[in-house]
């Protein structure tokens, strides 16, 4: 397969798996609606300096991720595709950087650039996260660019113009990363670069090679940092102490998880390639080619890049799946290299992939039978899908997977066998985005329900919302003046520092009085469980109640 054909196939794979589904399912709460609404309010208000959510100060992150989405919304309109596009494109550019650094060290005609790029794009964790509007994908792109440019600089003669150019570029991207998620953008590169330079016995370069990246990062980040300090003097105090120190060290940190959390989820996120790790390990141990020069140094650099940030994230009190996304580019490179080493052992010993394919076929066949049996013969309350087309689409997808896996099992060409194995699972992930059960969408994606009622809610109607759904309410109603009921959650800082002092957070007693005072102009949006158990006994009798489903949300007119 020529380089042009393989590049075209990778580009087509990216377009189909990453771009095509972006307009699919509704936005999920809370993350996607948050990262849609803040940019929408930026565009609507014209204020691109101070992040606001529901018209309230929102200081949990800097602005770069919001800017990317705001540019997309301004260009493509306020829709799901535009909201998710920056995340998908960030993943595509990160994959391009993986290809670039592998080709730079191993040559464009080597198998490694193509395999590493394919592995990265077909990994469960990368595919799943890239289809969501969150900040970890642009952060991963900027960190990947920072580290790859630093590695390129380390390969140039000390003090040369090319070294200075690469170092300055690394600093620029570190600045972009800082504007996306804060000081993590500096911690991760240092955690990679310092052990690598020490490993290479280049201790004097530890300081020398950090000067230009620091200058580049300041050039990019300082203008907004000064502007936000001028506009909001408390931003850096809140952002540093609450969003960094408290989250990293506190036992009561947001998203607190045990220290071994990432060790448990990493194998699942690296599927389907986790199933081939025995082959990769065998290749690394039994076929140790003595790499030299840039090839060996790239592997060393990727080892530092994967291991030390993973240990850093593991030591943090707060943990989310998406935090370790920056570890996947080096993991894809290391895995692909060791897989190619395994292929060089010889066909007679390539039984690991046959076992992986055989196990996959067996498990998928059982899943197919179970889903079909429940859907066709099971009681209605056990049905996974209430829409037959979703079940048929999923069955068709699993059937296509099985055909590809059978083809892979019989194939005797090295990379084709691995490609067929990987693409079969990618088909499943692609299809799942269109076959999410209605029950899950009712709980996590209230957009269609809110959209149906948006035209009936006039501009002079007061809207009260639970804090769990307020971001979606703002996005779908195009409002930034929603009242919060009982708790403010992540909007607590904004509520306490609201310039209008309008009392945007209401207790149930205050909400009851507010409703009685403004009869005919009040809409309450709440999840069904909270309303039935906690709110209904304490609030006035409504005029009408509209429900999205038995497990979804209520829209209540007073």
Helices and strands as residue ranges (DSSP letters): H 3-14, I 15-19, G 20-23, H 31-45, E 52-53, E 56-57, H 64-76, H 80-106, H 111-121, H 124-130, H 136-154, H 161-181, H 184-199, H 205-231, H 235-240, I 241-246, H 247-249, H 261-269, G 273-276, H 277-286, H 293-315, G 321-327, H 328-343, G 347-349, H 351-377, G 380-382, H 388-410, H 414-432, H 438-444, H 447-454, E 462-465, H 470-477, E 483-485, G 489-491, H 492-496, E 505-506, H 508-517, E 522-527, H 528-530, I 531-535, E 544-547, E 553-557
